Amino acid sequence: MIKTILNCIILCLAALTIFAQENKIGKRSRDYGISIGVLPTGKNNAITDVDGVQVGQVTINKGDTIHTGVTAIIPHPGNVFQQKVPAGLFVGNGFGKMAGISQINELGNIETPIVLTNTLNVGTAMQAVVNYTLSQPGNAKIKSVNAIVGETNDATLNDIRGTHVRESDVLNAIQNAKPGRVQEGNVGAGTGTVCFGFKGGIGTASRVLSEKLGGYTVGVLVQSNYGGVLQINGAPIGQELQQFSFSNALLNNVDGSCMVIIATDAPLSDRNLERLAARAFLGLGKTGGIASNGSGEYFLAFSTHKSVRVPYQSASTELNQPTLHNDAMSPLFMAAIEATEEAVINSLFAGVTVKGHQKTVPCLPLDKVLPLLKKYNALSPVGNIKK
C-alpha cells in the first residue's frame, strides 16, 4: 500500500514537472515582468521586426543523445546574392568557426542567408547554402559563393560526432523562413546549447528608436552557449544561486561559444556595421558572460536598407549610397546592447530541461530566480512593463 502511494506521488511529481515545463514554453522574460533597458521593443520583440528579415529553424531531437538543429536568418526576401547587403563583423573571442568572415572583412557585404548550427556540421551547412544559392533564379552563371555559417558546440547534450544535421535540414530551414514571431529556447541551432550551466538556446529581441533619432529598428538573434556569472537585469542571479563558472563540476566547463546576429534598417556602411557589432559585445557582458578561452563570441551585423545594398551587376562603376553619419550612431549602439542582453535572457527563460548525450542540463529555476529578481528590484510593476 505504502509502495503504491509512493509510486503515485512520484508519478504526480513527474506530471507536475512536465506541466510546469510545458507552461514555460513560449514565455519570455517580459512575460514575468522583466523589462531590460529603456528603449521600446518592436512588435514581436525579435530580429524579424527589422523589415524583410526572416527566420527559419529545423529542430532535431532523437532520444536522449541527439539534440541539435539549424537556424537560418534571411536578410531580405529577394535574391541575396544579386542584392547583397552591407555587413560588419566583430570577434570577441576567436575560438570558434564562422565561415565566410574573411570575405565580409574584405568586401563589407554578405551574399547568402546566414546559417547557424553545431560545430561539426559547419561544412554540411556551407554546402547546403552554396547549393541553395546556385539554384536561385538569375544565378545560373555564378562560379563562387561565400556561404556564411556560424556554430556553437552542443556536445554536452548532442552526439556531435554523429554529425546528424543533413543538407536537407539546412535547406528546410532556409526555405521555411518567415517574418513575425521567432521560436526561442530549445529550437533550431539552440536545441543542444547550454548557457551559464542552464539550458540556453535561441533568443531574440529588438529595439525601436524614436522618430527624432531616426525611427530605426535594431533586431538581435543569439545562439547562447557560454558561461560566466549570470546576471538578469542587473540582479546577481548566478552568485545568489551559487551556480557560476568554476563553482562546481557542472559549471567547470564554460566553453561553447555564442553567435550574435544583428540586423537593422538604418542605412549603415560596413564600417559602422562593424562598430555596431562591437557594441553588442557589451550586451553579452551585461548578462555575466566572460568570453572564456575556449568560447567563440562572434557578432555579425547587417543592414537591410535598400539604399546601401550592393548589386551583383550594375551599369555604373560607382555606387551612390547615402549612409548614416557617425554622429547618429550612438542610439543604435544603445539599441544593440539592450537587444543583445534581452535576447540572451529570453533564450534562458524559454529553455526547457534536457536529458542529453553526456548529462542532464536543467532549465533556469524560475521558482528561485523570480524571488531573487524581486529582491533586487529587477521586476517591473504589473501593467507597467515596457513593450
Long-range contacts (C-beta under 8 A, 24 or more apart in sequence): 21-352, 21-353, 21-363, 24-349, 24-350, 24-352, 24-363, 24-366, 25-185, 25-350, 25-352, 26-350, 27-349, 27-350, 28-184, 28-346, 28-349, 28-350, 29-232, 29-342, 29-345, 29-346, 29-349, 30-385, 30-386, 30-387, 31-349, 32-349, 32-366, 32-370, 32-373, 32-379, 33-373, 33-379, 33-380, 33-381, 33-382, 33-385, 34-232, 34-233, 34-345, 34-373, 34-378, 34-379, 34-380, 35-233, 35-380, 35-385, 35-386, 36-205, 36-233, 36-338, 36-341, 36-342, 36-345, 37-207, 37-334, 37-337, 37-338, 37-341, 37-342, 38-338, 38-386, 39-207, 39-208, 39-209, 39-334, 39-335, 39-338, 40-207, 40-208, 40-386, 40-387, 41-205, 41-206, 41-207, 41-208, 41-386, 41-387, 42-206, 42-207, 42-208, 42-217, 42-219, 44-180, 44-181, 44-182, 44-206, 45-204, 45-205, 45-206, 45-342, 45-387, 46-180, 46-181, 46-182, 46-204, 46-205, 46-206, 46-219, 46-221, 47-73, 47-182, 47-204, 47-206, 47-219, 47-220, 47-221, 47-261, 47-263, 48-179, 48-180, 48-181, 48-182, 48-204, 48-219, 49-206, 49-208, 49-217, 49-219, 50-206, 50-217, 50-218, 50-219, 50-263, 50-264, 50-265, 50-304, 51-217, 51-265, 51-304, 52-76, 52-77, 52-179, 52-265, 52-304, 53-179, 53-219, 53-263, 53-304, 54-177, 54-178, 54-179, 55-177, 55-178, 55-182, 55-204, 55-221, 56-172, 56-173, 56-174, 56-175, 56-176, 56-177, 56-178, 57-173, 57-176, 57-183, 57-187, 57-188, 57-189, 57-202, 58-169, 58-170, 58-172, 58-173, 58-176, 58-188, 59-186, 59-187, 59-188, 59-191, 60-164, 60-165, 60-169, 60-191, 61-191, 62-164, 64-355, 64-356, 64-357, 65-158, 65-159, 65-356, 65-357, 66-158, 66-159, 66-162, 66-164, 66-357, 67-154, 67-157, 67-158, 67-186, 67-191, 67-192, 67-354, 67-356, 67-357, 68-117, 68-118, 68-121, 68-154, 68-158, 68-160, 68-164, 68-165, 68-189, 68-191, 68-192, 69-117, 69-165, 69-169, 69-187, 69-188, 69-189, 69-190, 69-191, 69-192, 70-115, 70-116, 70-117, 70-125, 70-165, 70-169, 70-170, 70-172, 70-173, 70-188, 70-189, 71-115, 71-116, 71-117, 71-173, 71-187, 71-188, 71-189, 71-190, 71-202, 71-221, 71-223, 72-113, 72-114, 72-115, 72-116, 72-170, 72-173, 72-174, 72-177, 73-113, 73-114, 73-115, 73-116, 73-177, 73-221, 73-261, 73-263, 74-113, 74-114, 74-174, 74-177, 75-110, 75-113, 75-114, 75-263, 75-302, 75-304, 76-304, 79-136, 79-137, 79-138, 79-139, 80-110, 80-111, 80-112, 80-113, 80-133, 81-111, 81-112, 81-133, 81-136, 81-139, 81-142, 81-145, 81-312, 82-136, 82-138, 82-139, 82-311, 82-312, 82-313, 83-309, 83-310, 83-311, 83-312, 84-109, 84-110, 84-111, 84-309, 84-310, 84-311, 84-312, 85-109, 85-110, 85-302, 85-303, 85-304, 85-308, 85-309, 85-310, 86-268, 86-269, 86-270, 86-273, 86-302, 86-303, 86-308, 86-309, 86-310, 87-270, 87-273, 87-300, 87-301, 87-302, 87-303, 88-268, 88-270, 88-271, 88-272, 88-273, 88-274, 88-275, 88-276, 88-277, 88-300, 88-301, 88-302, 89-274, 89-277, 89-298, 89-299, 89-300, 89-301, 90-274, 90-277, 90-278, 90-280, 90-281, 90-298, 90-299, 90-301, 91-296, 91-297, 91-298, 91-299, 92-281, 92-284, 92-291, 92-297, 92-298, 92-299, 93-291, 93-292, 93-293, 93-295, 93-296, 93-297, 94-296, 95-255, 95-257, 95-293, 95-294, 95-295, 95-296, 96-150, 96-151, 96-152, 96-257, 96-295, 96-296, 96-297, 96-298, 97-122, 97-149, 97-150, 97-151, 97-296, 98-148, 98-149, 98-150, 98-151, 98-259, 98-296, 98-298, 98-300, 99-126, 99-147, 99-148, 99-149, 99-150, 100-146, 100-147, 100-148, 100-149, 101-148, 101-298, 103-146, 104-146, 104-148, 104-300, 108-269, 108-270, 108-271, 108-273, 109-270, 109-310, 110-146, 110-148, 110-300, 110-302, 111-145, 111-146, 111-312, 112-145, 112-146, 112-147, 112-148, 113-148, 113-174, 113-177, 114-148, 114-149, 114-150, 114-261, 114-300, 115-147, 115-148, 115-149, 115-150, 115-170, 115-173, 115-174, 116-149, 116-150, 116-151, 116-152, 116-188, 116-189, 116-223, 116-259, 116-261, 117-149, 117-150, 117-151, 117-165, 117-170, 117-189, 118-151, 118-152, 118-153, 118-154, 118-158, 118-160, 118-165, 118-189, 118-192, 119-151, 119-152, 119-153, 119-154, 119-155, 119-160, 119-257, 120-160, 120-161, 120-163, 121-151, 121-163, 121-164, 121-165, 122-149, 122-151, 124-163, 124-165, 124-166, 124-167, 124-170, 125-149, 125-165, 125-170, 127-167, 128-167, 128-168, 128-170, 128-171, 128-174, 129-170, 129-174, 131-167, 131-171, 132-170, 132-171, 132-174, 148-300, 150-223, 150-259, 150-261, 150-298, 150-300, 151-189, 151-257, 151-259, 152-189, 152-193, 152-223, 152-225, 152-256, 152-257, 152-258, 152-259, 152-296, 153-225, 153-255, 153-256, 153-257, 154-191, 154-192, 154-193, 154-194, 154-225, 154-256, 155-357, 155-358, 156-192, 156-194, 156-253, 156-356, 156-357, 156-358, 156-359, 156-361, 157-191, 157-192, 157-193, 157-194, 157-354, 157-356, 157-357, 157-358, 157-361, 158-191, 158-192, 158-356, 158-357, 159-357, 160-192, 160-357, 182-221, 184-346, 184-347, 184-350, 185-347, 185-349, 185-350, 185-351, 185-352, 186-350, 186-351, 186-352, 186-354, 189-223, 189-259, 190-223, 190-224, 190-225, 190-347, 192-354, 192-356, 193-223, 193-224, 193-225, 193-256, 194-225, 194-256, 194-361, 195-224, 195-225, 195-226, 195-227, 195-344, 195-347, 195-348, 195-351, 196-226, 196-227, 196-228, 196-229, 196-230, 196-238, 196-243, 196-244, 196-245, 196-251, 196-287, 196-288, 196-348, 197-227, 197-243, 197-244, 197-250, 197-251, 197-361, 198-230, 198-348, 198-351, 198-361, 198-362, 198-363, 198-364, 199-348, 199-351, 199-352, 199-353, 199-354, 199-361, 199-362, 199-363, 199-364, 200-224, 200-225, 200-226, 200-344, 200-347, 200-348, 200-351, 201-347, 201-350, 201-351, 202-347, 202-350, 203-342, 203-343, 203-344, 203-345, 203-346, 203-347, 203-348, 203-350, 204-343, 204-346, 205-338, 205-339, 205-340, 205-341, 205-342, 205-343, 205-346, 206-339, 207-334, 207-335, 207-336, 207-338, 207-339, 208-335, 209-331, 209-332, 209-335, 213-328, 213-331, 214-266, 214-324, 214-328, 214-331, 216-264, 216-265, 216-266, 216-332, 216-335, 217-264, 217-265, 218-262, 218-263, 218-264, 218-266, 218-276, 218-332, 218-335, 218-336, 218-339, 219-262, 219-263, 219-264, 219-339, 220-260, 220-261, 220-262, 220-263, 220-280, 220-283, 220-336, 220-339, 220-340, 220-343, 221-260, 221-261, 221-343, 222-258, 222-259, 222-260, 222-261, 222-340, 222-343, 222-344, 222-347, 223-257, 223-258, 223-259, 224-258, 224-344, 224-347, 224-348, 225-256, 225-257, 225-258, 225-295, 226-254, 226-255, 226-256, 226-257, 226-258, 226-284, 226-289, 226-290, 226-291, 226-292, 226-295, 226-297, 227-251, 227-253, 227-254, 227-255, 227-256, 227-289, 227-290, 227-292, 227-295, 228-254, 228-287, 228-288, 228-289, 228-290, 228-292, 229-288, 229-290, 230-287, 230-288, 230-348, 231-286, 231-287, 231-288, 232-287, 232-345, 232-369, 232-373, 232-378, 233-345, 233-373, 233-378, 234-376, 234-378, 235-372, 235-373, 235-375, 235-376, 235-378, 236-376, 237-369, 237-372, 237-373, 238-288, 240-372, 241-365, 241-368, 241-369, 241-372, 244-288, 245-290, 245-292, 250-359, 254-290, 254-292, 254-294, 254-295, 255-292, 255-293, 255-294, 255-295, 256-294, 256-295, 257-295, 257-296, 257-297, 257-298, 258-284, 258-289, 258-295, 258-296, 258-297, 258-298, 258-344, 259-298, 259-300, 260-284, 260-297, 260-298, 260-299, 260-300, 260-340, 260-343, 261-300, 261-301, 262-299, 262-300, 262-301, 262-302, 262-336, 262-339, 262-340, 263-301, 263-302, 263-303, 263-304, 264-301, 264-302, 264-303, 264-304, 264-305, 264-332, 265-303, 265-304, 265-305, 266-303, 266-305, 266-324, 266-332, 267-303, 267-305, 267-307, 267-308, 267-321, 267-322, 267-323, 267-324, 268-301, 268-303, 268-305, 268-308, 268-323, 268-324, 268-332, 269-308, 269-321, 269-323, 269-324, 272-323, 272-324, 272-326, 272-329, 273-301, 273-302, 273-303, 274-301, 275-329, 275-333, 276-301, 276-329, 276-332, 276-333, 276-336, 277-301, 277-336, 279-333, 279-336, 279-337, 280-336, 280-337, 280-339, 280-340, 282-337, 282-340, 283-336, 283-337, 283-338, 283-339, 283-340, 283-341, 283-343, 283-344, 284-340, 284-341, 284-344, 286-337, 286-341, 287-341, 287-344, 287-345, 289-344, 301-336
